[in-house]
Amino acid sequence: MGSDVEEVGPTTGAPDAPAPAALVEVWTDGGCKPNPGPGGWAAILRFGTAERELSGGDPATTNNRMELTAAASALEALKRPCRVVLHTDSEYVRNGVTRWVKGWVRNGWRNAAKEPVANYELWQRLLAAAKPHQVDWRWVRGHAGDPMNERADRLATEARQSLRR
């Protein structure tokens, strides 16, 4: 794997659950312009040769909210437990779900400064969406030529721009 992709081990909500058979690859992106402001999110799901694109927007949001919405929406679209490789260019999403969330939950959704966690309702949505799946969270450098990341970025931008029409 190239230096622009970082693998993080699989996470699941049910440690004793059998490994699901289906492998789904997912690429997500979200953004705003300006931030905060109108935002868009997108996800591309690939199962074998089948692909599905999802996208949406919000007239008043933030980049981080759109990144979280993209990941949660992708996982919610899965009809049964799957092995998922989820590619995101958001270190906020990747670090949040693989490093920070356990402490937030333990501290009653408070961060290290004892303040409420930003976007906690979206973090809860993402955790609920991930629970039935075995998710391998992978970070990919944004705007660095990864074709699927670039495609997700275009879809998110189109969703944001469609809010003005």
Chimera marker file (.cmm) of the C-alpha trace (Angstrom):
<marker_set name="trace">
<marker id="1" x="0.000" y="0.000" z="0.000" r="1" g="1" b="0" radius="0.5"/>
<marker id="2" x="1.248" y="3.519" z="-0.755" r="1" g="1" b="0" radius="0.5"/>
<marker id="3" x="2.106" y="6.123" z="1.838" r="1" g="1" b="0" radius="0.5"/>
<marker id="4" x="-1.133" y="8.002" z="1.194" r="1" g="1" b="0" radius="0.5"/>
<marker id="5" x="-3.264" y="5.273" z="2.774" r="1" g="1" b="0" radius="0.5"/>
<marker id="6" x="-3.165" y="4.362" z="6.437" r="1" g="1" b="0" radius="0.5"/>
<marker id="7" x="-4.732" y="1.139" z="7.635" r="1" g="1" b="0" radius="0.5"/>
<marker id="8" x="-6.433" y="0.930" z="10.988" r="1" g="1" b="0" radius="0.5"/>
<marker id="9" x="-7.591" y="-2.385" z="12.372" r="1" g="1" b="0" radius="0.5"/>
<marker id="10" x="-11.183" y="-3.548" z="12.146" r="1" g="1" b="0" radius="0.5"/>
<marker id="11" x="-13.699" y="-2.402" z="14.702" r="1" g="1" b="0" radius="0.5"/>
<marker id="12" x="-17.051" y="-3.900" z="15.469" r="1" g="1" b="0" radius="0.5"/>
<marker id="13" x="-19.783" y="-3.388" z="18.002" r="1" g="1" b="0" radius="0.5"/>
<marker id="14" x="-20.075" y="-7.107" z="18.739" r="1" g="1" b="0" radius="0.5"/>
<marker id="15" x="-16.665" y="-8.685" z="19.505" r="1" g="1" b="0" radius="0.5"/>
<marker id="16" x="-18.041" y="-12.252" z="19.686" r="1" g="1" b="0" radius="0.5"/>
<marker id="17" x="-20.066" y="-12.026" z="16.483" r="1" g="1" b="0" radius="0.5"/>
<marker id="18" x="-18.999" y="-14.280" z="13.598" r="1" g="1" b="0" radius="0.5"/>
<marker id="19" x="-17.145" y="-12.533" z="10.799" r="1" g="1" b="0" radius="0.5"/>
<marker id="20" x="-19.616" y="-11.542" z="8.080" r="1" g="1" b="0" radius="0.5"/>
<marker id="21" x="-18.900" y="-12.933" z="4.623" r="1" g="1" b="0" radius="0.5"/>
<marker id="22" x="-19.753" y="-10.022" z="2.327" r="1" g="1" b="0" radius="0.5"/>
<marker id="23" x="-16.971" y="-7.498" z="1.697" r="1" g="1" b="0" radius="0.5"/>
<marker id="24" x="-18.076" y="-3.988" z="0.812" r="1" g="1" b="0" radius="0.5"/>
<marker id="25" x="-15.644" y="-1.209" z="-0.023" r="1" g="1" b="0" radius="0.5"/>
<marker id="26" x="-16.780" y="2.323" z="0.777" r="1" g="1" b="0" radius="0.5"/>
<marker id="27" x="-15.350" y="5.732" z="-0.033" r="1" g="1" b="0" radius="0.5"/>
<marker id="28" x="-16.784" y="8.794" z="1.720" r="1" g="1" b="0" radius="0.5"/>
<marker id="29" x="-16.295" y="12.533" z="1.621" r="1" g="1" b="0" radius="0.5"/>
<marker id="30" x="-17.929" y="15.660" z="2.902" r="1" g="1" b="0" radius="0.5"/>
<marker id="31" x="-17.292" y="19.351" z="2.789" r="1" g="1" b="0" radius="0.5"/>
<marker id="32" x="-18.558" y="22.906" z="3.038" r="1" g="1" b="0" radius="0.5"/>
<marker id="33" x="-17.864" y="26.140" z="1.272" r="1" g="1" b="0" radius="0.5"/>
<marker id="34" x="-17.459" y="28.283" z="3.276" r="1" g="1" b="0" radius="0.5"/>
<marker id="35" x="-17.027" y="26.346" z="6.510" r="1" g="1" b="0" radius="0.5"/>
<marker id="36" x="-19.455" y="26.610" z="8.212" r="1" g="1" b="0" radius="0.5"/>
<marker id="37" x="-21.962" y="27.063" z="5.441" r="1" g="1" b="0" radius="0.5"/>
<marker id="38" x="-23.691" y="24.990" z="2.772" r="1" g="1" b="0" radius="0.5"/>
<marker id="39" x="-22.331" y="21.458" z="2.765" r="1" g="1" b="0" radius="0.5"/>
<marker id="40" x="-22.465" y="18.233" z="0.847" r="1" g="1" b="0" radius="0.5"/>
<marker id="41" x="-21.579" y="14.630" z="1.545" r="1" g="1" b="0" radius="0.5"/>
<marker id="42" x="-21.180" y="11.534" z="-0.601" r="1" g="1" b="0" radius="0.5"/>
<marker id="43" x="-20.468" y="7.843" z="-0.337" r="1" g="1" b="0" radius="0.5"/>
<marker id="44" x="-19.654" y="5.219" z="-2.931" r="1" g="1" b="0" radius="0.5"/>
<marker id="45" x="-20.318" y="1.602" z="-1.987" r="1" g="1" b="0" radius="0.5"/>
<marker id="46" x="-18.802" y="-1.241" z="-4.006" r="1" g="1" b="0" radius="0.5"/>
<marker id="47" x="-19.792" y="-4.899" z="-3.617" r="1" g="1" b="0" radius="0.5"/>
<marker id="48" x="-18.031" y="-6.977" z="-6.245" r="1" g="1" b="0" radius="0.5"/>
<marker id="49" x="-18.828" y="-5.256" z="-9.540" r="1" g="1" b="0" radius="0.5"/>
<marker id="50" x="-21.939" y="-3.487" z="-8.222" r="1" g="1" b="0" radius="0.5"/>
<marker id="51" x="-21.682" y="0.128" z="-7.125" r="1" g="1" b="0" radius="0.5"/>
<marker id="52" x="-24.073" y="2.498" z="-5.425" r="1" g="1" b="0" radius="0.5"/>
<marker id="53" x="-23.644" y="6.249" z="-4.958" r="1" g="1" b="0" radius="0.5"/>
<marker id="54" x="-25.255" y="8.194" z="-2.124" r="1" g="1" b="0" radius="0.5"/>
<marker id="55" x="-25.153" y="11.929" z="-1.535" r="1" g="1" b="0" radius="0.5"/>
<marker id="56" x="-26.938" y="14.760" z="0.180" r="1" g="1" b="0" radius="0.5"/>
<marker id="57" x="-26.501" y="18.212" z="1.569" r="1" g="1" b="0" radius="0.5"/>
<marker id="58" x="-27.338" y="20.681" z="4.279" r="1" g="1" b="0" radius="0.5"/>
<marker id="59" x="-27.704" y="24.444" z="3.777" r="1" g="1" b="0" radius="0.5"/>
<marker id="60" x="-26.032" y="25.277" z="7.124" r="1" g="1" b="0" radius="0.5"/>
<marker id="61" x="-23.436" y="22.832" z="8.422" r="1" g="1" b="0" radius="0.5"/>
<marker id="62" x="-19.705" y="22.134" z="8.826" r="1" g="1" b="0" radius="0.5"/>
<marker id="63" x="-17.097" y="20.003" z="7.066" r="1" g="1" b="0" radius="0.5"/>
<marker id="64" x="-16.910" y="17.642" z="10.030" r="1" g="1" b="0" radius="0.5"/>
<marker id="65" x="-20.672" y="17.126" z="10.145" r="1" g="1" b="0" radius="0.5"/>
<marker id="66" x="-20.700" y="16.286" z="6.438" r="1" g="1" b="0" radius="0.5"/>
<marker id="67" x="-17.790" y="13.822" z="6.822" r="1" g="1" b="0" radius="0.5"/>
<marker id="68" x="-19.626" y="12.059" z="9.683" r="1" g="1" b="0" radius="0.5"/>
<marker id="69" x="-22.911" y="12.046" z="7.761" r="1" g="1" b="0" radius="0.5"/>
<marker id="70" x="-21.227" y="10.440" z="4.747" r="1" g="1" b="0" radius="0.5"/>
<marker id="71" x="-19.753" y="7.593" z="6.804" r="1" g="1" b="0" radius="0.5"/>
<marker id="72" x="-22.951" y="6.988" z="8.797" r="1" g="1" b="0" radius="0.5"/>
<marker id="73" x="-25.149" y="7.087" z="5.691" r="1" g="1" b="0" radius="0.5"/>
<marker id="74" x="-22.928" y="4.575" z="3.885" r="1" g="1" b="0" radius="0.5"/>
<marker id="75" x="-23.049" y="2.091" z="6.760" r="1" g="1" b="0" radius="0.5"/>
<marker id="76" x="-26.794" y="2.592" z="7.244" r="1" g="1" b="0" radius="0.5"/>
<marker id="77" x="-27.340" y="1.692" z="3.576" r="1" g="1" b="0" radius="0.5"/>
<marker id="78" x="-26.031" y="-1.844" z="4.121" r="1" g="1" b="0" radius="0.5"/>
<marker id="79" x="-28.870" y="-4.365" z="4.407" r="1" g="1" b="0" radius="0.5"/>
<marker id="80" x="-27.025" y="-7.048" z="6.421" r="1" g="1" b="0" radius="0.5"/>
<marker id="81" x="-23.810" y="-7.361" z="8.454" r="1" g="1" b="0" radius="0.5"/>
<marker id="82" x="-20.762" y="-6.994" z="6.245" r="1" g="1" b="0" radius="0.5"/>
<marker id="83" x="-17.024" y="-6.694" z="6.326" r="1" g="1" b="0" radius="0.5"/>
<marker id="84" x="-16.456" y="-3.094" z="5.327" r="1" g="1" b="0" radius="0.5"/>
<marker id="85" x="-13.324" y="-1.292" z="4.224" r="1" g="1" b="0" radius="0.5"/>
<marker id="86" x="-14.267" y="2.363" z="4.656" r="1" g="1" b="0" radius="0.5"/>
<marker id="87" x="-11.927" y="4.905" z="3.052" r="1" g="1" b="0" radius="0.5"/>
<marker id="88" x="-12.102" y="8.455" z="4.386" r="1" g="1" b="0" radius="0.5"/>
<marker id="89" x="-9.883" y="11.482" z="3.922" r="1" g="1" b="0" radius="0.5"/>
<marker id="90" x="-11.122" y="12.807" z="7.276" r="1" g="1" b="0" radius="0.5"/>
<marker id="91" x="-8.656" y="12.318" z="10.113" r="1" g="1" b="0" radius="0.5"/>
<marker id="92" x="-11.439" y="13.634" z="12.361" r="1" g="1" b="0" radius="0.5"/>
<marker id="93" x="-13.658" y="10.661" z="11.467" r="1" g="1" b="0" radius="0.5"/>
<marker id="94" x="-10.865" y="8.071" z="11.466" r="1" g="1" b="0" radius="0.5"/>
<marker id="95" x="-9.297" y="9.246" z="14.753" r="1" g="1" b="0" radius="0.5"/>
<marker id="96" x="-12.657" y="9.803" z="16.389" r="1" g="1" b="0" radius="0.5"/>
<marker id="97" x="-13.947" y="6.314" z="15.714" r="1" g="1" b="0" radius="0.5"/>
<marker id="98" x="-10.675" y="4.441" z="16.299" r="1" g="1" b="0" radius="0.5"/>
<marker id="99" x="-9.091" y="6.466" z="19.118" r="1" g="1" b="0" radius="0.5"/>
<marker id="100" x="-11.248" y="9.049" z="20.844" r="1" g="1" b="0" radius="0.5"/>
<marker id="101" x="-14.758" y="7.618" z="21.060" r="1" g="1" b="0" radius="0.5"/>
<marker id="102" x="-14.090" y="5.109" z="23.855" r="1" g="1" b="0" radius="0.5"/>
<marker id="103" x="-12.945" y="7.934" z="26.133" r="1" g="1" b="0" radius="0.5"/>
<marker id="104" x="-15.881" y="10.118" z="25.138" r="1" g="1" b="0" radius="0.5"/>
<marker id="105" x="-18.359" y="7.365" z="25.971" r="1" g="1" b="0" radius="0.5"/>
<marker id="106" x="-16.579" y="6.601" z="29.246" r="1" g="1" b="0" radius="0.5"/>
<marker id="107" x="-16.725" y="10.322" z="30.149" r="1" g="1" b="0" radius="0.5"/>
<marker id="108" x="-20.417" y="10.756" z="29.301" r="1" g="1" b="0" radius="0.5"/>
<marker id="109" x="-19.743" y="12.311" z="25.881" r="1" g="1" b="0" radius="0.5"/>
<marker id="110" x="-17.325" y="14.859" z="27.327" r="1" g="1" b="0" radius="0.5"/>
<marker id="111" x="-13.930" y="15.531" z="25.777" r="1" g="1" b="0" radius="0.5"/>
<marker id="112" x="-10.595" y="15.845" z="27.581" r="1" g="1" b="0" radius="0.5"/>
<marker id="113" x="-11.441" y="19.457" z="28.463" r="1" g="1" b="0" radius="0.5"/>
<marker id="114" x="-14.673" y="18.187" z="30.106" r="1" g="1" b="0" radius="0.5"/>
<marker id="115" x="-16.751" y="19.968" z="27.453" r="1" g="1" b="0" radius="0.5"/>
<marker id="116" x="-19.514" y="18.267" z="25.447" r="1" g="1" b="0" radius="0.5"/>
<marker id="117" x="-18.153" y="16.431" z="22.411" r="1" g="1" b="0" radius="0.5"/>
<marker id="118" x="-18.872" y="18.343" z="19.213" r="1" g="1" b="0" radius="0.5"/>
<marker id="119" x="-21.321" y="16.533" z="16.932" r="1" g="1" b="0" radius="0.5"/>
<marker id="120" x="-22.018" y="13.866" z="19.559" r="1" g="1" b="0" radius="0.5"/>
<marker id="121" x="-25.361" y="12.958" z="17.983" r="1" g="1" b="0" radius="0.5"/>
<marker id="122" x="-23.612" y="12.193" z="14.687" r="1" g="1" b="0" radius="0.5"/>
<marker id="123" x="-20.932" y="10.188" z="16.486" r="1" g="1" b="0" radius="0.5"/>
<marker id="124" x="-23.704" y="8.171" z="18.146" r="1" g="1" b="0" radius="0.5"/>
<marker id="125" x="-25.361" y="7.670" z="14.766" r="1" g="1" b="0" radius="0.5"/>
<marker id="126" x="-22.053" y="6.512" z="13.264" r="1" g="1" b="0" radius="0.5"/>
<marker id="127" x="-21.424" y="4.051" z="16.104" r="1" g="1" b="0" radius="0.5"/>
<marker id="128" x="-24.932" y="2.605" z="15.774" r="1" g="1" b="0" radius="0.5"/>
<marker id="129" x="-24.486" y="2.277" z="12.007" r="1" g="1" b="0" radius="0.5"/>
<marker id="130" x="-21.096" y="0.547" z="12.429" r="1" g="1" b="0" radius="0.5"/>
<marker id="131" x="-22.221" y="-1.832" z="15.162" r="1" g="1" b="0" radius="0.5"/>
<marker id="132" x="-23.471" y="-4.746" z="12.992" r="1" g="1" b="0" radius="0.5"/>
<marker id="133" x="-20.418" y="-4.597" z="10.735" r="1" g="1" b="0" radius="0.5"/>
<marker id="134" x="-16.730" y="-5.359" z="10.903" r="1" g="1" b="0" radius="0.5"/>
<marker id="135" x="-15.299" y="-2.035" z="9.760" r="1" g="1" b="0" radius="0.5"/>
<marker id="136" x="-11.704" y="-1.470" z="8.708" r="1" g="1" b="0" radius="0.5"/>
<marker id="137" x="-11.281" y="2.318" z="8.846" r="1" g="1" b="0" radius="0.5"/>
<marker id="138" x="-8.704" y="3.529" z="6.321" r="1" g="1" b="0" radius="0.5"/>
<marker id="139" x="-7.443" y="7.054" z="5.929" r="1" g="1" b="0" radius="0.5"/>
<marker id="140" x="-6.544" y="8.225" z="2.445" r="1" g="1" b="0" radius="0.5"/>
<marker id="141" x="-4.925" y="11.573" z="1.678" r="1" g="1" b="0" radius="0.5"/>
<marker id="142" x="-7.529" y="13.872" z="0.128" r="1" g="1" b="0" radius="0.5"/>
<marker id="143" x="-6.930" y="15.603" z="-3.193" r="1" g="1" b="0" radius="0.5"/>
<marker id="144" x="-3.916" y="13.386" z="-3.842" r="1" g="1" b="0" radius="0.5"/>
<marker id="145" x="-5.117" y="11.541" z="-6.928" r="1" g="1" b="0" radius="0.5"/>
<marker id="146" x="-6.938" y="8.557" z="-5.412" r="1" g="1" b="0" radius="0.5"/>
<marker id="147" x="-9.627" y="8.051" z="-8.087" r="1" g="1" b="0" radius="0.5"/>
<marker id="148" x="-12.402" y="6.916" z="-5.725" r="1" g="1" b="0" radius="0.5"/>
<marker id="149" x="-11.672" y="9.678" z="-3.206" r="1" g="1" b="0" radius="0.5"/>
<marker id="150" x="-11.721" y="12.225" z="-6.025" r="1" g="1" b="0" radius="0.5"/>
<marker id="151" x="-15.039" y="10.797" z="-7.238" r="1" g="1" b="0" radius="0.5"/>
<marker id="152" x="-16.563" y="11.014" z="-3.749" r="1" g="1" b="0" radius="0.5"/>
<marker id="153" x="-15.304" y="14.598" z="-3.505" r="1" g="1" b="0" radius="0.5"/>
<marker id="154" x="-16.983" y="15.492" z="-6.820" r="1" g="1" b="0" radius="0.5"/>
<marker id="155" x="-20.279" y="13.935" z="-5.693" r="1" g="1" b="0" radius="0.5"/>
<marker id="156" x="-20.157" y="15.817" z="-2.380" r="1" g="1" b="0" radius="0.5"/>
<marker id="157" x="-19.408" y="19.074" z="-4.192" r="1" g="1" b="0" radius="0.5"/>
<marker id="158" x="-22.309" y="18.486" z="-6.592" r="1" g="1" b="0" radius="0.5"/>
<marker id="159" x="-24.640" y="17.811" z="-3.647" r="1" g="1" b="0" radius="0.5"/>
<marker id="160" x="-23.521" y="21.050" z="-1.975" r="1" g="1" b="0" radius="0.5"/>
<marker id="161" x="-23.910" y="23.047" z="-5.182" r="1" g="1" b="0" radius="0.5"/>
<marker id="162" x="-27.373" y="21.628" z="-5.830" r="1" g="1" b="0" radius="0.5"/>
<marker id="163" x="-28.590" y="23.352" z="-2.648" r="1" g="1" b="0" radius="0.5"/>
<marker id="164" x="-28.328" y="26.703" z="-4.461" r="1" g="1" b="0" radius="0.5"/>
<marker id="165" x="-30.450" y="25.677" z="-7.435" r="1" g="1" b="0" radius="0.5"/>
<link id1="1" id2="2" r="1" g="1" b="0" radius="0.2"/>
<link id1="2" id2="3" r="1" g="1" b="0" radius="0.2"/>
<link id1="3" id2="4" r="1" g="1" b="0" radius="0.2"/>
<link id1="4" id2="5" r="1" g="1" b="0" radius="0.2"/>
<link id1="5" id2="6" r="1" g="1" b="0" radius="0.2"/>
<link id1="6" id2="7" r="1" g="1" b="0" radius="0.2"/>
<link id1="7" id2="8" r="1" g="1" b="0" radius="0.2"/>
<link id1="8" id2="9" r="1" g="1" b="0" radius="0.2"/>
<link id1="9" id2="10" r="1" g="1" b="0" radius="0.2"/>
<link id1="10" id2="11" r="1" g="1" b="0" radius="0.2"/>
<link id1="11" id2="12" r="1" g="1" b="0" radius="0.2"/>
<link id1="12" id2="13" r="1" g="1" b="0" radius="0.2"/>
<link id1="13" id2="14" r="1" g="1" b="0" radius="0.2"/>
<link id1="14" id2="15" r="1" g="1" b="0" radius="0.2"/>
<link id1="15" id2="16" r="1" g="1" b="0" radius="0.2"/>
<link id1="16" id2="17" r="1" g="1" b="0" radius="0.2"/>
<link id1="17" id2="18" r="1" g="1" b="0" radius="0.2"/>
<link id1="18" id2="19" r="1" g="1" b="0" radius="0.2"/>
<link id1="19" id2="20" r="1" g="1" b="0" radius="0.2"/>
<link id1="20" id2="21" r="1" g="1" b="0" radius="0.2"/>
<link id1="21" id2="22" r="1" g="1" b="0" radius="0.2"/>
<link id1="22" id2="23" r="1" g="1" b="0" radius="0.2"/>
<link id1="23" id2="24" r="1" g="1" b="0" radius="0.2"/>
<link id1="24" id2="25" r="1" g="1" b="0" radius="0.2"/>
<link id1="25" id2="26" r="1" g="1" b="0" radius="0.2"/>
<link id1="26" id2="27" r="1" g="1" b="0" radius="0.2"/>
<link id1="27" id2="28" r="1" g="1" b="0" radius="0.2"/>
<link id1="28" id2="29" r="1" g="1" b="0" radius="0.2"/>
<link id1="29" id2="30" r="1" g="1" b="0" radius="0.2"/>
<link id1="30" id2="31" r="1" g="1" b="0" radius="0.2"/>
<link id1="31" id2="32" r="1" g="1" b="0" radius="0.2"/>
<link id1="32" id2="33" r="1" g="1" b="0" radius="0.2"/>
<link id1="33" id2="34" r="1" g="1" b="0" radius="0.2"/>
<link id1="34" id2="35" r="1" g="1" b="0" radius="0.2"/>
<link id1="35" id2="36" r="1" g="1" b="0" radius="0.2"/>
<link id1="36" id2="37" r="1" g="1" b="0" radius="0.2"/>
<link id1="37" id2="38" r="1" g="1" b="0" radius="0.2"/>
<link id1="38" id2="39" r="1" g="1" b="0" radius="0.2"/>
<link id1="39" id2="40" r="1" g="1" b="0" radius="0.2"/>
<link id1="40" id2="41" r="1" g="1" b="0" radius="0.2"/>
<link id1="41" id2="42" r="1" g="1" b="0" radius="0.2"/>
<link id1="42" id2="43" r="1" g="1" b="0" radius="0.2"/>
<link id1="43" id2="44" r="1" g="1" b="0" radius="0.2"/>
<link id1="44" id2="45" r="1" g="1" b="0" radius="0.2"/>
<link id1="45" id2="46" r="1" g="1" b="0" radius="0.2"/>
<link id1="46" id2="47" r="1" g="1" b="0" radius="0.2"/>
<link id1="47" id2="48" r="1" g="1" b="0" radius="0.2"/>
<link id1="48" id2="49" r="1" g="1" b="0" radius="0.2"/>
<link id1="49" id2="50" r="1" g="1" b="0" radius="0.2"/>
<link id1="50" id2="51" r="1" g="1" b="0" radius="0.2"/>
<link id1="51" id2="52" r="1" g="1" b="0" radius="0.2"/>
<link id1="52" id2="53" r="1" g="1" b="0" radius="0.2"/>
<link id1="53" id2="54" r="1" g="1" b="0" radius="0.2"/>
<link id1="54" id2="55" r="1" g="1" b="0" radius="0.2"/>
<link id1="55" id2="56" r="1" g="1" b="0" radius="0.2"/>
<link id1="56" id2="57" r="1" g="1" b="0" radius="0.2"/>
<link id1="57" id2="58" r="1" g="1" b="0" radius="0.2"/>
<link id1="58" id2="59" r="1" g="1" b="0" radius="0.2"/>
<link id1="59" id2="60" r="1" g="1" b="0" radius="0.2"/>
<link id1="60" id2="61" r="1" g="1" b="0" radius="0.2"/>
<link id1="61" id2="62" r="1" g="1" b="0" radius="0.2"/>
<link id1="62" id2="63" r="1" g="1" b="0" radius="0.2"/>
<link id1="63" id2="64" r="1" g="1" b="0" radius="0.2"/>
<link id1="64" id2="65" r="1" g="1" b="0" radius="0.2"/>
<link id1="65" id2="66" r="1" g="1" b="0" radius="0.2"/>
<link id1="66" id2="67" r="1" g="1" b="0" radius="0.2"/>
<link id1="67" id2="68" r="1" g="1" b="0" radius="0.2"/>
<link id1="68" id2="69" r="1" g="1" b="0" radius="0.2"/>
<link id1="69" id2="70" r="1" g="1" b="0" radius="0.2"/>
<link id1="70" id2="71" r="1" g="1" b="0" radius="0.2"/>
<link id1="71" id2="72" r="1" g="1" b="0" radius="0.2"/>
<link id1="72" id2="73" r="1" g="1" b="0" radius="0.2"/>
<link id1="73" id2="74" r="1" g="1" b="0" radius="0.2"/>
<link id1="74" id2="75" r="1" g="1" b="0" radius="0.2"/>
<link id1="75" id2="76" r="1" g="1" b="0" radius="0.2"/>
<link id1="76" id2="77" r="1" g="1" b="0" radius="0.2"/>
<link id1="77" id2="78" r="1" g="1" b="0" radius="0.2"/>
<link id1="78" id2="79" r="1" g="1" b="0" radius="0.2"/>
<link id1="79" id2="80" r="1" g="1" b="0" radius="0.2"/>
<link id1="80" id2="81" r="1" g="1" b="0" radius="0.2"/>
<link id1="81" id2="82" r="1" g="1" b="0" radius="0.2"/>
<link id1="82" id2="83" r="1" g="1" b="0" radius="0.2"/>
<link id1="83" id2="84" r="1" g="1" b="0" radius="0.2"/>
<link id1="84" id2="85" r="1" g="1" b="0" radius="0.2"/>
<link id1="85" id2="86" r="1" g="1" b="0" radius="0.2"/>
<link id1="86" id2="87" r="1" g="1" b="0" radius="0.2"/>
<link id1="87" id2="88" r="1" g="1" b="0" radius="0.2"/>
<link id1="88" id2="89" r="1" g="1" b="0" radius="0.2"/>
<link id1="89" id2="90" r="1" g="1" b="0" radius="0.2"/>
<link id1="90" id2="91" r="1" g="1" b="0" radius="0.2"/>
<link id1="91" id2="92" r="1" g="1" b="0" radius="0.2"/>
<link id1="92" id2="93" r="1" g="1" b="0" radius="0.2"/>
<link id1="93" id2="94" r="1" g="1" b="0" radius="0.2"/>
<link id1="94" id2="95" r="1" g="1" b="0" radius="0.2"/>
<link id1="95" id2="96" r="1" g="1" b="0" radius="0.2"/>
<link id1="96" id2="97" r="1" g="1" b="0" radius="0.2"/>
<link id1="97" id2="98" r="1" g="1" b="0" radius="0.2"/>
<link id1="98" id2="99" r="1" g="1" b="0" radius="0.2"/>
<link id1="99" id2="100" r="1" g="1" b="0" radius="0.2"/>
<link id1="100" id2="101" r="1" g="1" b="0" radius="0.2"/>
<link id1="101" id2="102" r="1" g="1" b="0" radius="0.2"/>
<link id1="102" id2="103" r="1" g="1" b="0" radius="0.2"/>
<link id1="103" id2="104" r="1" g="1" b="0" radius="0.2"/>
<link id1="104" id2="105" r="1" g="1" b="0" radius="0.2"/>
<link id1="105" id2="106" r="1" g="1" b="0" radius="0.2"/>
<link id1="106" id2="107" r="1" g="1" b="0" radius="0.2"/>
<link id1="107" id2="108" r="1" g="1" b="0" radius="0.2"/>
<link id1="108" id2="109" r="1" g="1" b="0" radius="0.2"/>
<link id1="109" id2="110" r="1" g="1" b="0" radius="0.2"/>
<link id1="110" id2="111" r="1" g="1" b="0" radius="0.2"/>
<link id1="111" id2="112" r="1" g="1" b="0" radius="0.2"/>
<link id1="112" id2="113" r="1" g="1" b="0" radius="0.2"/>
<link id1="113" id2="114" r="1" g="1" b="0" radius="0.2"/>
<link id1="114" id2="115" r="1" g="1" b="0" radius="0.2"/>
<link id1="115" id2="116" r="1" g="1" b="0" radius="0.2"/>
<link id1="116" id2="117" r="1" g="1" b="0" radius="0.2"/>
<link id1="117" id2="118" r="1" g="1" b="0" radius="0.2"/>
<link id1="118" id2="119" r="1" g="1" b="0" radius="0.2"/>
<link id1="119" id2="120" r="1" g="1" b="0" radius="0.2"/>
<link id1="120" id2="121" r="1" g="1" b="0" radius="0.2"/>
<link id1="121" id2="122" r="1" g="1" b="0" radius="0.2"/>
<link id1="122" id2="123" r="1" g="1" b="0" radius="0.2"/>
<link id1="123" id2="124" r="1" g="1" b="0" radius="0.2"/>
<link id1="124" id2="125" r="1" g="1" b="0" radius="0.2"/>
<link id1="125" id2="126" r="1" g="1" b="0" radius="0.2"/>
<link id1="126" id2="127" r="1" g="1" b="0" radius="0.2"/>
<link id1="127" id2="128" r="1" g="1" b="0" radius="0.2"/>
<link id1="128" id2="129" r="1" g="1" b="0" radius="0.2"/>
<link id1="129" id2="130" r="1" g="1" b="0" radius="0.2"/>
<link id1="130" id2="131" r="1" g="1" b="0" radius="0.2"/>
<link id1="131" id2="132" r="1" g="1" b="0" radius="0.2"/>
<link id1="132" id2="133" r="1" g="1" b="0" radius="0.2"/>
<link id1="133" id2="134" r="1" g="1" b="0" radius="0.2"/>
<link id1="134" id2="135" r="1" g="1" b="0" radius="0.2"/>
<link id1="135" id2="136" r="1" g="1" b="0" radius="0.2"/>
<link id1="136" id2="137" r="1" g="1" b="0" radius="0.2"/>
<link id1="137" id2="138" r="1" g="1" b="0" radius="0.2"/>
<link id1="138" id2="139" r="1" g="1" b="0" radius="0.2"/>
<link id1="139" id2="140" r="1" g="1" b="0" radius="0.2"/>
<link id1="140" id2="141" r="1" g="1" b="0" radius="0.2"/>
<link id1="141" id2="142" r="1" g="1" b="0" radius="0.2"/>
<link id1="142" id2="143" r="1" g="1" b="0" radius="0.2"/>
<link id1="143" id2="144" r="1" g="1" b="0" radius="0.2"/>
<link id1="144" id2="145" r="1" g="1" b="0" radius="0.2"/>
<link id1="145" id2="146" r="1" g="1" b="0" radius="0.2"/>
<link id1="146" id2="147" r="1" g="1" b="0" radius="0.2"/>
<link id1="147" id2="148" r="1" g="1" b="0" radius="0.2"/>
<link id1="148" id2="149" r="1" g="1" b="0" radius="0.2"/>
<link id1="149" id2="150" r="1" g="1" b="0" radius="0.2"/>
<link id1="150" id2="151" r="1" g="1" b="0" radius="0.2"/>
<link id1="151" id2="152" r="1" g="1" b="0" radius="0.2"/>
<link id1="152" id2="153" r="1" g="1" b="0" radius="0.2"/>
<link id1="153" id2="154" r="1" g="1" b="0" radius="0.2"/>
<link id1="154" id2="155" r="1" g="1" b="0" radius="0.2"/>
<link id1="155" id2="156" r="1" g="1" b="0" radius="0.2"/>
<link id1="156" id2="157" r="1" g="1" b="0" radius="0.2"/>
<link id1="157" id2="158" r="1" g="1" b="0" radius="0.2"/>
<link id1="158" id2="159" r="1" g="1" b="0" radius="0.2"/>
<link id1="159" id2="160" r="1" g="1" b="0" radius="0.2"/>
<link id1="160" id2="161" r="1" g="1" b="0" radius="0.2"/>
<link id1="161" id2="162" r="1" g="1" b="0" radius="0.2"/>
<link id1="162" id2="163" r="1" g="1" b="0" radius="0.2"/>
<link id1="163" id2="164" r="1" g="1" b="0" radius="0.2"/>
<link id1="164" id2="165" r="1" g="1" b="0" radius="0.2"/>
</marker_set>
